[in-house]
Amino acid sequence: MAAPDPVLQTRLAGLALRTPLVAAAGTCGVLDELAEVSDVGWLGAITTKSLTPESREGNAPWRVVETRAGMLNAIGLANPGVDAFVQEHAPRVGSLDAAVIGSVAGHAVADFVRVATALEAAGLQAIELNVSCPNTADGRQFGSDATLLESLVREVRAAVRTSTLVVKLPPDGDTLRLAAAAVAAGAGALTLCNTYPAMQIEPETRRPSLSRGSGGLSGPGVHPIVVRLVHLVHREVAGPARVPIIGLGGVMDWRDAAELVLAGATAVGLGTALMVDPSAPRAIARGLAAWCRRQGVREIGELVGAVRA
Ligand SMILES: Cc1cc2nc3c(=O)[nH]c(=O)nc-3n(C[C@H](O)[C@H](O)[C@H](O)COP(=O)(O)O)c2cc1C
């Protein structure tokens, strides 16, 4: 395999990334199943499926459906539980060609603390708090209230000693306030964003396509929304605080990734693109590297937030 161009090397709050591309939570297996069909060496990091203290089955089918603008999912945080992850998956973390970000979810602060500390003890260098899942009853409670979010992040920050703490926010709601609360409480990075709450209805049956009724929209339809949010949050909150952003939403090719970098993203997440084409990271990394060379920069970090707005 050809190695990624060194112009793509970057740092995300203490994590050294070979490329700025990050496989998004829930879109590439529990940990490294993507490696069966793709070369993960083109990725800087892989995010685990969101893990909870208990194992979860998730919602009943149908829980994934295509739309013209991307896809809707209502998986509902199906995962093996953190203890099974630590036993069966975590031992492979050190041998992967990419850094690993452990995604954490739960019903209460104590759940987040328990999963985050277990993942840190298992050797994960970064922990992402998923406070923005639209597909469970309480998946967004901490991501819709800045006060609750601030206390959650403070508790987890106090319990997790060295791992980088990333907070993943929703695309709707008061994103600037939420981002400011997360940063004030010690978040080392922000992920913008989770899926956008959305719904599809079958005209003949008059039923929602997803068993849960509604789900989360991902893919090309959310991309311009996320570009704006990354731009705003970088300008108002994250940039001044020197907190990096993982821009995530609808990146299908290198141009989409470049837009997010210019808007203010230090790293760029890929979700739906991996399901359409698991080899997408390679083409996107190559396109980004060629763009960096044309822009005359020595490292991609010089282009973060460099939109001429
Ligand atoms: C099938 C599916 C499962 C997902 N599961 C999770 C999850 O477990 N935790 C999480 O934080 N986000 C989850 N997401 C959201 C993605 O990580 C990402 O935020 C979203 O898909 C937007 O990126 P994209 O447009 O590149 O797909 C999931 C998305 C999809 C499509």
The ligand as an SDF file (V2000), in Angstrom:
LIG
                    3D

 31 33  0  0  0  0  0  0  0  0999 V2000
  -25.9210    3.3770   10.8700 C   0  0  0  0  0  0  0  0  0  0  0  0
  -25.4170    4.4970   11.7310 C   0  0  0  0  0  0  0  0  0  0  0  0
  -25.0870    4.2540   13.0610 C   0  0  0  0  0  0  0  0  0  0  0  0
  -24.5950    5.2770   13.8660 C   0  0  0  0  0  0  0  0  0  0  0  0
  -24.2670    5.0080   15.1630 N   0  0  0  0  0  0  0  0  0  0  0  0
  -23.7240    6.0040   15.9310 C   0  0  0  0  0  0  0  0  0  0  0  0
  -23.2750    5.7330   17.2640 C   0  0  0  0  0  0  0  0  0  0  0  0
  -23.3160    4.6170   17.7530 O   0  0  0  0  0  0  0  0  0  0  0  0
  -22.7750    6.7710   17.9690 N   0  0  0  0  0  0  0  0  0  0  0  0
  -22.6550    8.0480   17.4690 C   0  0  0  0  0  0  0  0  0  0  0  0
  -22.1610    8.9500   18.1560 O   0  0  0  0  0  0  0  0  0  0  0  0
  -23.0490    8.3150   16.1800 N   0  0  0  0  0  0  0  0  0  0  0  0
  -23.5740    7.3280   15.4240 C   0  0  0  0  0  0  0  0  0  0  0  0
  -23.9430    7.6020   14.1390 N   0  0  0  0  0  0  0  0  0  0  0  0
  -23.7590    8.9670   13.6010 C   0  0  0  0  0  0  0  0  0  0  0  0
  -22.4390    9.0840   12.8310 C   0  0  0  0  0  0  0  0  0  0  0  0
  -21.3340    8.8570   13.6700 O   0  0  0  0  0  0  0  0  0  0  0  0
  -22.3140   10.4950   12.1850 C   0  0  0  0  0  0  0  0  0  0  0  0
  -22.3860   11.4610   13.2000 O   0  0  0  0  0  0  0  0  0  0  0  0
  -23.4090   10.7530   11.1720 C   0  0  0  0  0  0  0  0  0  0  0  0
  -23.6660    9.6070   10.3980 O   0  0  0  0  0  0  0  0  0  0  0  0
  -23.0840   11.9430   10.2640 C   0  0  0  0  0  0  0  0  0  0  0  0
  -21.9760   11.6700    9.4360 O   0  0  0  0  0  0  0  0  0  0  0  0
  -22.1230   11.2020    7.8940 P   0  0  0  0  0  0  0  0  0  0  0  0
  -23.0650   12.1530    7.2180 O   0  0  0  0  0  0  0  0  0  0  0  0
  -20.7300   11.2230    7.3570 O   0  0  0  0  0  0  0  0  0  0  0  0
  -22.7050    9.8230    7.9250 O   0  0  0  0  0  0  0  0  0  0  0  0
  -24.4420    6.5850   13.3250 C   0  0  0  0  0  0  0  0  0  0  0  0
  -24.7730    6.8200   11.9820 C   0  0  0  0  0  0  0  0  0  0  0  0
  -25.2450    5.8060   11.1820 C   0  0  0  0  0  0  0  0  0  0  0  0
  -25.5580    6.1010    9.7390 C   0  0  0  0  0  0  0  0  0  0  0  0
  1  2  1  0
  2  3  1  0
  2 30  2  0
  3  4  2  0
  4  5  1  0
  4 28  1  0
  5  6  2  0
  6  7  1  0
  6 13  1  0
  7  8  2  0
  7  9  1  0
  9 10  1  0
 10 11  2  0
 10 12  1  0
 12 13  2  0
 13 14  1  0
 14 15  1  0
 14 28  1  0
 15 16  1  0
 16 17  1  0
 16 18  1  0
 18 19  1  0
 18 20  1  0
 20 21  1  0
 20 22  1  0
 22 23  1  0
 23 24  1  0
 24 25  2  0
 24 26  1  0
 24 27  1  0
 28 29  2  0
 29 30  1  0
 30 31  1  0
M  END
$$$$
